[in-house]
């Protein structure tokens, strides 16, 4: 694309991929080159250990006894496309996981807290001090699911710093919504503990936080509690990104927003009228609107950048658009990697309402 024009999604994906992947020519010259690459991710979890040795079953759905930290390795096929989460598909008659085609959890290793902290800081401060990318998953997510999604975000954003995910004891089951709600509420103290730990890595280490769905309840409550305890901790946090948040919109406006908006970190909300998971959640909660919905009303507040992602089409539930859409991933790239404001980002257009301005993805 010429100067001043919006780069295409493919160009952005290729630009991102070049950070991680060797060229096709180098692959041809080295027949022993693996058809996948490995991304190292740091984790923190309050899930209980199962006692099993399989990497996919190391941590289960039961509550643990405290915050445990470690590292995971996730493989990503060289054929990976931005905004894709390559997993085995029965529609493609794929019955077994193949690292050449699919993302997979390769290893899980518990670490001493002090050693882990030093490793995170070393990665976060290398290569020009890129900082920490922290991801908090939502409802119906297993530990391996969370690791793979974090690796995908890290890879697609070409994030050169330390990638960390917090995995709370979701049951990983569609029918376990009430149990997940209880687990999310129970996890707020451990989330606060992790935020406090990361904020102490160094005076100028930036932290970018992405939360999805029910994970936003844990993040926002924990962040509020952290600032109530020590307002100076806000300085470490550069961005809080709330994607499809399954939070009561009025509860957020009255109980959470006054404590976290306009105090330091920039806060972005991605919402959608096509999010069927949040429609179901609203019905489950007696008709009270969720923060991640843009209909019947969209949440617009001072010091909150609201992005309407209703035009984004991904899975049939429309709930995982933050990671499954190359358009949203590109927008996250410009937000996190380039620090661009909404009016500077190519894919967005400004809309006005009586409550104020917000943004929408262009057609």
N, C-alpha and C positions, 0 to 999 in steps of 0.2 A: 504494500500500500504506500501511497505517496505521503510526504510529510503533512501532518495536520489531519489526515483521514483516519478513521477508525480501522485498526487492523482487523482482519477477518478472524473468526474463531479458529480456523485451521492454522492461520499464521501464528496466533497466540499459543496454540497448542504446540506447534512445532518449536516455537521459541522456548517454551517451557521444557519440552522434551529434550532439547539440546543440552540443557543444564545437566541432565542425568544420564542420557543415553549416548553411546558412541554412534558414529555415523554408520550407515549401511555398508559403506566401503570397508570400514574397519572390521565389521562383522564377517564380511566375505573373506578377508585376509586371515582371520583367526577362526578356524573351524571348531575350536574348542570353546569358543565364547558361548556362555549360557544364553538361552533364548529368553531369559528373564533377569531382572535386577533385584537387588535386595535393599529394602529401606529399613533402617533401624529406628524404632520408636520407643520412647520412654513411657512407662505407664505408672499410674497410681490407682489403687483399687481398695475398696472396703468389702469386696466379695470374699467369701470363705473359700479356702483351698479344699478341693475335693479329695485329695490323696491320690488321684490318678496321675499317670505320667504323660499321657497323651497331651500334646500342646493345645488341642481343641477343647479339652475337658479339664485343664488345670484348675481353672476357677469356675465355680458354679453359680447358681442363683441364690444361694443362702448367704446370709449376712456374716461377715467376718468379725474379728475381734478388734480391728483397728485398721489404720491405713498402712498398706503394704506397697512397696515400690519395686520397680524392676525394669527390664528392657525386653523388647520383642523384636523379632525380625520378620518382616512381611515381604513376600515375593510378589513382584508385579511383572506381567509379561511385557516383552519389548513391543508387542503390538498394541499396547494399551492406548485408548483414546481418551482425551480429556472429557470428564463428565461421565465416564463409564465405570461401572463396578463389575468387573468380569468375574462371574461365578458360574459353576455348572448349571446348565439349563435342561430341563426335561424336554422342552420344546425343540432343542437341538440334539436330543438323544444323547446328552452328556450325563453319564451316571457317575463318573469318577472325576475327582479334582486333578487337573493337569496344570502345573506351574507354567507351561508354555502358553497356555490359553487363559488361565484363571489366576486371580489374586489369592494368596493363601498365607496362613499363619505358619511360619517355619520354626520359630523357637520362642520360648518364654523362660526368662531367668529372673528370679528374685534377687534383689541387691540390698546391701546395707544402705540405710538412709543417707549416711554421710558420703559414701562412695557415689551413690546415685546423684546426690546434690552437686558434687564436684563434676560429675560427667555432664550433667545438664548445663551447668554454668560454662564448662569448657566449650561445649557445642554452641551455646547461645552467644558467647562472646567472640568466637572465631569469625573469620571472613567478614570483618567490618561490623561486628556486634549486631547481627540480625535479630536476636532475641528468641523468644519462646512462642510457639503456636500451641495453644491448649484447646483440646476438643472434649466436650461433654455430650455423650449420646443421650438418646431419649428412651421411650418405652419400647418394650419388645425387642431388646437388643442383648445379644450374648457378648461375652468377653472377646471371642475371636471376631465377631461382627464389628465391635468397636475398634479393635486394632486395625482391621482391614480398611475401615472407613477413614481412620486417621491417616493411614499410609497413603490412601488415595488423595486425600486433601493435600497432604504434604507434597506428594509427587506432582499433582496437577498445578499447584501453586509454585512449584520449584522453590519451596521454602528452605533456605540454607541453614537455618538455625536449629534449635532443639524442638522436636515435635513431641508433645506429651498428650496422653489422654487419661481422663478420669472415668473409670468404669464402676458404676454403682450396681447393686445386686438386682437388676431387672431380671424377671423370670424368663425373658426371651420367649414369651408366649402371648398370642393375640388375646386369649381369654383371661389373662392375668392382670388386667388393667388396674383393678382395685389394689392388688398386692404391690404392683409397681408404684402406685401413688404413695403407699405407706413406706416403701423402700426409699423413694425419692426424699420424702420428708425426713426420714431417719438419717439420710446421707449428708444433710446440710453441714453438720459439724466437721465431718471429714473433708468436705469440699472447702470449707473455710480454712482448715488446717493446710491443705495443699496450696490455696491461694496465698496464704501467709508465707509459706515456705518459698514459693516461687518469687514472691515480691522481695525476698531477702537475698536474691542471687547477687545483686549489685545495684549501685545507685542509678545506673543508666542502661540497664538491660530491659528492653521493651517487651511487654507481654501482650499477645493478641489472643483473645478468647472467642471461640465459636461454640455455641451451644445449640442443640437441636431438640425440639419438641418438649417433652417433660423435663429434659435436662436443664432447660431454662429456669425451671422452678428452683432447682438445686443451686445453679449459678447465681441467680439474682438474690436469693435469700442469703446465701453464704457471703456474697460480696457486700451486701448491706450490713450484715453482722460484722464483717471485717472492718468496714469503715466506721461503724458505730464504736468499735473498740479502739481503732487507731486510724484516724483520717489520713495520716501521712502515707499509708500504704497505697493510696490511690495513684501516687506518682509513677509506680512501676507499670501500670496498665495503660496501654496505648489504645486498644480497641476492645469493645464488648459487642459481639455480633450475635443477635438473637434471631435464630432461624426457625420459622414455623412454631413459635412458642405456645405450648399447651399450658397457658396460665390464664386465670380469670382476668379479663381485661380491666375491670374496675378495681380488683385487688392490686394489680400492677400500678394503676394510676394513683391510687390513694395510699398504698402501704409501702410500695417499693420505689417507684419513680422519684419521689422527693429526695430519697437518700442516695440514688446512684446517677441521676441525670445532672449534668452541668457541674460535676465536682472534680472532673479530671479526665477520665477516659472518654473517648468518643464512642457513642452508642448507636448502633444501626439495627433496625427491625426489618426483617423480611416477612411479609404477610401475603396471603393469597385467598381469593374467594373460591378457588378450585380444590381446596384442601379438605378432602372428604373425611380424613381422620379427625380433624378438628371439628367438623360438623357433627360427627358422632360424639365427640367429647362434649360439645355444647349441649347436646340432648341428654347425655349422661349426667351432666351437672345442672339439670333443671332449666336449660335454656339460657344460661349466662354465657355471654360471648367470650371467645378466647382471644388472647392478644394476637395470635398468629392468623386471625381471619381479617379479611378486608371487606367483607359484607356480613351483616347489614351495615356496619360502620367500620371505618378504618381508624386505628389509633394514631392520633397526631398530637404530639406534645413538644414543648420547647426543649431544645437540646437532644432531640431524638430524630434521627434520619429514618423516615419510614419509606420502605420500598415495596410497592405492590407488584408481586410476582405472578399475578393471576393469568397472565398471558403465557406463562411457562408451562409446557406440557411434558410430564415425565411418566411416572408409573400411574396405574389406574386410581390410586388413592390421592395422588398429587401432593404427598406429604414430604417426600425426600428430594424436592427440587434443588435444595441447596447444594447437593453433591452430585445429582444425576443430570444436571443441565449444564452444558458447556457455556451457555449464556450467563447463568448465575456464577459459575466458577470463574469466568472471565471478569465479572464484576467484582468478585472477591479478590481476584488477582490485583486489580487496580486499587482496591480499597486497602488491602493488607500490604502488598509489595510496593505500591507506588504512593500510597497515602493520599489518593485523590478523593476530593469531596464529590457528592452526587452530581453537581452541575458540571464537573469536569469529566465524568465517566461517560463513555461513548454510547452505551446501550440504554441510557435512562433519559426520560423526558419529565419535565416538571408539570405537576397538576396543582391547581388551587382549590381550596375548599374554605367554608366559613371558619373551620378550626385552624386553618393554616395550610402551608404548602407541603406536598409530599411528592414522591417520585414513582414512576412506573416504567417497566421495561417496554421499549418500543416494539412495534410489530415487525 
